[in-house]
Amino acid sequence: MKKIPSLQRELVRSLQIPKDLALQESLVTLSGSSEILVENYRRILEYEENIIRILLKKGRMRIEGEHLCIAYYSRDEMKITGFIQAVFFDR
């Protein structure tokens, strides 16, 4: 059963297709400790000043910090600002 995912990953690599598009992976870009960009997410689970929890296409992400704020979001991406202290991923 594990041959299909490995075959899929090999095909993506050989065709040079971005993993986030082909495998429905989320793309997380952290800029220092003040900004994080999340692409390919499903929905916001929790939004408070010190914690933001996000349901990703594969798993969940928890961002902890101070004065966290969702600067903008669309169907495909969101930008979070504030003092980011930790980012956790769960499957």
C-alpha positions as CSV (number, residue, x, y, z in Angstrom):
1,M,0.0,0.0,0.0
2,K,2.9,2.4,0.6
3,K,4.1,2.1,-3.0
4,I,1.4,4.5,-4.3
5,P,2.4,7.5,-2.1
6,S,6.1,6.9,-2.9
7,L,5.3,6.6,-6.6
8,Q,3.3,9.8,-6.4
9,R,6.1,11.6,-4.7
10,E,8.6,10.3,-7.3
11,L,6.3,11.5,-10.1
12,V,6.0,14.9,-8.5
13,R,9.8,15.1,-8.1
14,S,10.5,14.0,-11.7
15,L,8.0,16.4,-13.2
16,Q,9.3,19.2,-10.9
17,I,5.7,20.1,-9.7
18,P,5.7,22.0,-6.5
19,K,4.9,19.6,-3.6
20,D,2.4,22.0,-2.0
21,L,0.2,21.9,-5.2
22,A,0.6,18.3,-6.2
23,L,0.4,16.6,-2.8
24,Q,-1.9,19.1,-1.1
25,E,0.7,20.1,1.4
26,S,0.5,23.3,3.3
27,L,3.2,25.9,2.8
28,V,4.3,27.8,5.9
29,T,6.7,30.7,5.7
30,L,8.0,32.2,8.9
31,S,9.6,35.7,8.6
32,G,11.6,36.2,11.8
33,S,9.4,36.1,14.9
34,S,6.9,38.6,13.7
35,E,5.1,37.2,10.6
36,I,3.9,33.9,9.3
37,L,2.3,33.1,6.0
38,V,0.2,30.0,5.7
39,E,-0.9,28.7,2.3
40,N,-3.2,25.8,1.5
41,Y,-5.1,25.6,4.8
42,R,-8.7,24.5,5.4
43,R,-10.0,26.6,8.2
44,I,-9.3,28.5,11.4
45,L,-10.1,26.4,14.5
46,E,-9.2,28.9,17.3
47,Y,-8.3,32.6,17.2
48,E,-7.2,34.4,20.3
49,E,-4.5,37.0,21.1
50,N,-2.0,34.3,22.4
51,I,-2.9,31.3,20.3
52,I,-4.1,30.5,16.8
53,R,-5.0,27.0,15.7
54,I,-5.4,26.2,12.0
55,L,-6.7,23.0,10.3
56,L,-4.3,22.3,7.4
57,K,-5.0,20.0,4.5
58,K,-3.0,17.4,6.3
59,G,-2.9,17.9,10.0
60,R,-3.2,20.9,12.3
61,M,-1.0,23.8,13.3
62,R,-0.9,25.8,16.5
63,I,0.8,29.2,16.7
64,E,1.6,30.6,20.2
65,G,2.8,34.1,20.9
66,E,1.8,37.6,22.0
67,H,-0.5,40.1,20.3
68,L,-1.2,37.6,17.5
69,C,-3.4,39.0,14.7
70,I,-4.6,37.6,11.4
71,A,-3.6,40.5,9.1
72,Y,-5.5,39.0,6.2
73,Y,-6.9,35.8,4.9
74,S,-8.4,34.4,1.7
75,R,-9.6,31.0,0.7
76,D,-6.0,29.9,0.0
77,E,-3.7,31.8,2.4
78,M,-3.5,33.9,5.5
79,K,-0.9,36.2,7.1
80,I,-0.5,36.2,10.9
81,T,1.5,39.0,12.7
82,G,2.6,39.5,16.2
83,F,5.3,38.1,18.4
84,I,5.5,34.4,17.4
85,Q,7.0,32.3,20.1
86,A,6.3,28.8,18.9
87,V,4.7,26.8,16.0
88,F,3.5,23.3,16.5
89,F,2.3,20.7,14.0
90,D,0.0,17.7,14.7
91,R,-1.1,15.0,12.3
